[in-house]
Amino acid sequence: MIPAGFAGRITLTIPLATLLGLADRPGEIPGLGPVDPWLARDLATAATQNPRTTWCVTATDEQGHAVGHGCARPEPKNQASRRDKPDKPDPPGGPDPPRGTPGPGFSFAASDRHGPPGGYGTWKLRTGTAGRPDLLVTLDPVTTGNCDHRFEARAHDPGVKLRHLSQVRHASCTSPICRRPASHCDFEHNVPYEAGGRTCLCNGGPKCRRDHRVKQDPRWKVDQLPDGTFRWTTPSGRRYTTEPTRYPI
């Protein structure tokens, strides 16, 4: 059994159905590989004891490609207070557990708050941990077609959200032969910023420093397709493609 409240930095990807106990599909840890569903649930449960844990949710299509993503934030206290008023009718499924008492575990349900246009709404995540507020997750769209440039940065360096979304779409370096985690990579402009390229999801992705330099060699050519696929052409004319990450579903 994993001790509660352990400290560490780890990225654990786990299917929502596994987290909620509705399925036994494996999770994944970058650099380590698949994690059996029971260990994945134990890790997630242990992480609830640390208030510094960050929770993010990625919505995928039927192939496992990211189409929406958001990171959790605590529910505003005034909203929680309105929900907890005794004269308010109980929500479907019965009343919420009283504050300070253990909850039933993880739950994920739609919130009454609207999400961003073109996104996937705002959702409420509960970890079932006593004394911890409910979490709200607003799912922003991840570009898979025509880009509306909503996360574009006006300068060379990407903003925090743009960088994070690019790392969600591609969890590792976009070179066809590299698996360095995206969090350890550069945000690389496919069309150079100095040549008029946008700092945007439609014109960038993670590349490790080595492959960043390879791509800048004029003998190589890299095309970025609207769905986030990168097509590499070697000096000899061979072509290789790197599609967006397929998450476990």
C-alpha positions as CSV (number, residue, x, y, z in Angstrom):
1,M,0.0,0.0,0.0
2,I,1.3,3.4,-0.9
3,P,1.6,5.8,2.1
4,A,-0.7,8.8,2.0
5,G,0.7,12.2,1.3
6,F,3.9,11.1,-0.3
7,A,5.8,13.9,-2.0
8,G,7.1,13.6,-5.5
9,R,6.8,14.8,-9.1
10,I,5.1,12.3,-11.4
11,T,2.8,12.5,-14.4
12,L,0.2,9.7,-14.3
13,T,-2.2,9.3,-17.2
14,I,-5.2,7.2,-16.2
15,P,-8.4,6.5,-18.1
16,L,-11.3,8.2,-16.3
17,A,-13.3,5.0,-16.3
18,T,-10.4,3.3,-14.4
19,L,-10.1,6.2,-11.9
20,L,-13.9,6.0,-11.2
21,G,-13.7,2.2,-10.8
22,L,-15.9,1.5,-13.8
23,A,-13.2,-0.3,-15.8
24,D,-9.7,-1.9,-15.4
25,R,-7.8,-0.3,-18.2
26,P,-4.1,0.4,-17.6
27,G,-2.7,3.9,-17.0
28,E,0.7,5.2,-18.1
29,I,3.7,7.0,-16.7
30,P,6.0,8.8,-19.2
31,G,9.4,7.2,-19.3
32,L,8.2,4.2,-17.5
33,G,5.3,2.8,-19.6
34,P,2.0,1.1,-18.8
35,V,0.8,0.9,-15.2
36,D,-1.7,-1.7,-14.2
37,P,-5.1,-0.2,-13.2
38,W,-4.9,-1.1,-9.5
39,L,-1.5,0.6,-9.1
40,A,-2.8,3.6,-11.1
41,R,-5.7,3.9,-8.7
42,D,-3.5,3.5,-5.7
43,L,-1.2,6.3,-6.9
44,A,-4.1,8.6,-7.7
45,T,-5.6,8.0,-4.3
46,A,-2.3,8.6,-2.5
47,A,-1.9,11.8,-4.5
48,T,-5.2,13.2,-3.1
49,Q,-3.5,13.5,0.3
50,N,-1.1,16.1,-1.0
51,P,-2.6,19.6,-1.5
52,R,0.0,20.4,-4.1
53,T,-1.2,17.7,-6.5
54,T,-2.3,19.1,-9.9
55,W,-5.3,17.4,-11.6
56,C,-5.8,17.7,-15.3
57,V,-8.4,16.1,-17.6
58,T,-7.9,15.3,-21.3
59,A,-10.9,14.5,-23.5
60,T,-10.0,12.3,-26.5
61,D,-11.6,11.2,-29.7
62,E,-12.3,7.5,-30.5
63,Q,-8.6,7.0,-31.5
64,G,-7.3,8.4,-28.2
65,H,-6.1,11.8,-29.7
66,A,-6.6,14.8,-27.4
67,V,-9.4,17.1,-28.5
68,G,-10.0,19.0,-25.2
69,H,-8.0,19.6,-22.0
70,G,-8.2,21.5,-18.8
71,C,-6.6,21.6,-15.4
72,A,-8.5,21.7,-12.2
73,R,-9.0,24.7,-9.9
74,P,-10.7,24.9,-6.5
75,E,-14.4,25.7,-6.6
76,P,-15.1,29.3,-5.5
77,K,-16.2,29.4,-1.8
78,N,-19.3,31.5,-2.6
79,Q,-20.4,28.9,-5.1
80,A,-19.9,26.0,-2.7
81,S,-21.7,28.0,0.0
82,R,-24.8,28.4,-2.3
83,R,-24.7,24.7,-3.1
84,D,-24.6,23.8,0.6
85,K,-27.5,26.0,1.8
86,P,-30.0,23.8,3.6
87,D,-33.0,25.2,1.7
88,K,-31.6,24.2,-1.7
89,P,-33.1,21.0,-3.2
90,D,-30.8,18.0,-3.2
91,P,-29.1,17.3,-6.5
92,P,-30.0,14.2,-8.4
93,G,-28.6,11.1,-6.7
94,G,-29.0,12.6,-3.2
95,P,-27.3,15.3,-1.0
96,D,-23.6,15.9,-1.1
97,P,-21.6,14.5,1.8
98,P,-21.2,16.9,4.7
99,R,-18.0,18.9,4.9
100,G,-15.3,17.2,6.9
101,T,-16.5,13.6,6.3
102,P,-15.0,11.2,3.9
103,G,-16.5,11.0,0.5
104,P,-17.2,8.0,-1.7
105,G,-14.0,8.4,-3.7
106,F,-13.5,10.0,-7.1
107,S,-16.4,11.4,-9.0
108,F,-16.7,13.4,-12.2
109,A,-19.9,15.2,-13.3
110,A,-21.0,18.1,-15.4
111,S,-21.1,21.5,-13.7
112,D,-23.7,24.2,-14.2
113,R,-21.0,26.6,-15.4
114,H,-20.5,27.1,-19.1
115,G,-17.2,26.4,-20.7
116,P,-15.4,28.4,-23.4
117,P,-16.9,28.6,-26.9
118,G,-16.0,25.6,-28.9
119,G,-14.8,23.8,-25.8
120,Y,-16.3,20.8,-23.9
121,G,-17.9,22.5,-20.9
122,T,-16.9,22.8,-17.3
123,W,-16.9,19.7,-15.1
124,K,-16.7,19.0,-11.3
125,L,-14.1,16.6,-10.0
126,R,-14.3,15.3,-6.5
127,T,-11.4,13.3,-4.9
128,G,-13.4,12.1,-1.9
129,T,-10.8,13.6,0.4
130,A,-12.1,15.1,3.7
131,G,-11.7,18.8,4.0
132,R,-10.7,19.4,0.4
133,P,-12.8,21.6,-1.9
134,D,-14.5,20.3,-5.1
135,L,-12.5,21.0,-8.2
136,L,-13.7,22.6,-11.4
137,V,-12.2,21.6,-14.8
138,T,-12.9,23.8,-17.9
139,L,-12.1,21.9,-21.0
140,D,-10.5,24.0,-23.7
141,P,-10.4,22.7,-27.3
142,V,-7.2,21.2,-28.7
143,T,-6.8,22.1,-32.3
144,T,-7.5,19.2,-34.7
145,G,-8.5,21.1,-37.8
146,N,-8.8,24.8,-38.8
147,C,-7.1,26.8,-36.0
148,D,-8.8,29.8,-34.5
149,H,-5.5,30.9,-32.9
150,R,-7.2,31.5,-29.5
151,F,-4.1,30.6,-27.6
152,E,-1.6,32.3,-29.9
153,A,1.2,34.3,-28.2
154,R,2.1,37.7,-29.7
155,A,5.8,37.1,-29.1
156,H,8.3,34.4,-29.7
157,D,7.8,32.5,-26.5
158,P,4.5,30.6,-25.9
159,G,2.3,31.4,-22.9
160,V,1.9,28.8,-20.1
161,K,-1.4,27.5,-21.5
162,L,-0.2,27.3,-25.1
163,R,3.0,25.4,-24.0
164,H,0.9,23.1,-21.9
165,L,-1.6,22.3,-24.6
166,S,1.2,21.6,-27.1
167,Q,2.6,19.1,-24.6
168,V,-0.8,17.5,-24.1
169,R,-1.3,17.0,-27.9
170,H,2.2,15.6,-28.2
171,A,3.4,14.0,-24.9
172,S,6.9,13.5,-26.3
173,C,9.2,15.0,-28.9
174,T,7.7,15.1,-32.3
175,S,10.7,13.5,-34.0
176,P,9.7,10.0,-35.3
177,I,12.6,8.4,-33.4
178,C,12.6,10.3,-30.1
179,R,10.6,9.7,-27.0
180,R,11.9,12.4,-24.7
181,P,8.9,13.7,-22.6
182,A,7.5,17.0,-24.0
183,S,8.0,18.7,-20.6
184,H,11.8,18.4,-21.3
185,C,11.5,19.8,-24.8
186,D,11.5,23.2,-26.5
187,F,8.4,24.7,-28.1
188,E,9.6,24.7,-31.7
189,H,8.0,26.9,-34.4
190,N,7.5,24.9,-37.6
191,V,7.7,28.0,-39.7
192,P,10.3,30.1,-37.9
193,Y,9.0,33.1,-35.9
194,E,11.6,35.3,-37.6
195,A,10.0,34.2,-41.0
196,G,6.5,35.2,-39.9
197,G,5.5,32.0,-38.3
198,R,2.8,32.1,-35.5
199,T,3.5,31.2,-31.9
200,C,0.4,28.9,-32.0
201,L,-0.7,25.3,-31.8
202,C,-1.0,25.3,-35.6
203,N,2.6,26.2,-36.0
204,G,4.5,24.5,-33.2
205,G,5.1,21.5,-31.0
206,P,7.6,20.0,-28.6
207,K,11.1,19.0,-29.9
208,C,14.0,18.0,-27.9
209,R,17.0,20.3,-28.3
210,R,18.8,17.8,-30.5
211,D,15.9,17.4,-32.9
212,H,15.2,21.1,-32.8
213,R,18.6,21.6,-34.3
214,V,18.2,18.8,-36.8
215,K,14.9,20.3,-38.0
216,Q,16.7,23.7,-38.6
217,D,19.2,22.0,-41.0
218,P,18.2,23.1,-44.5
219,R,18.7,19.6,-45.8
220,W,15.7,18.5,-43.7
221,K,12.0,19.5,-44.2
222,V,9.2,19.3,-41.6
223,D,5.6,20.0,-42.5
224,Q,2.9,20.4,-39.8
225,L,-0.6,19.3,-40.9
226,P,-3.8,20.8,-39.5
227,D,-4.5,17.8,-37.2
228,G,-1.1,18.1,-35.5
229,T,0.7,15.4,-37.5
230,F,4.3,16.2,-38.3
231,R,5.7,14.9,-41.6
232,W,9.5,14.7,-41.7
233,T,11.4,14.5,-45.0
234,T,15.1,13.4,-44.6
235,P,17.9,14.6,-46.8
236,S,17.6,11.4,-48.8
237,G,13.9,12.1,-49.5
238,R,12.4,9.5,-47.1
239,R,9.3,10.5,-45.3
240,Y,8.2,9.7,-41.7
241,T,5.2,11.0,-39.8
242,T,4.5,11.6,-36.1
243,E,0.9,11.8,-35.2
244,P,-0.5,13.3,-32.0
245,T,-0.2,11.1,-28.9
246,R,-2.8,8.3,-28.5
247,Y,-3.9,8.2,-24.9
248,P,-5.3,5.1,-23.2
249,I,-9.1,5.1,-23.5
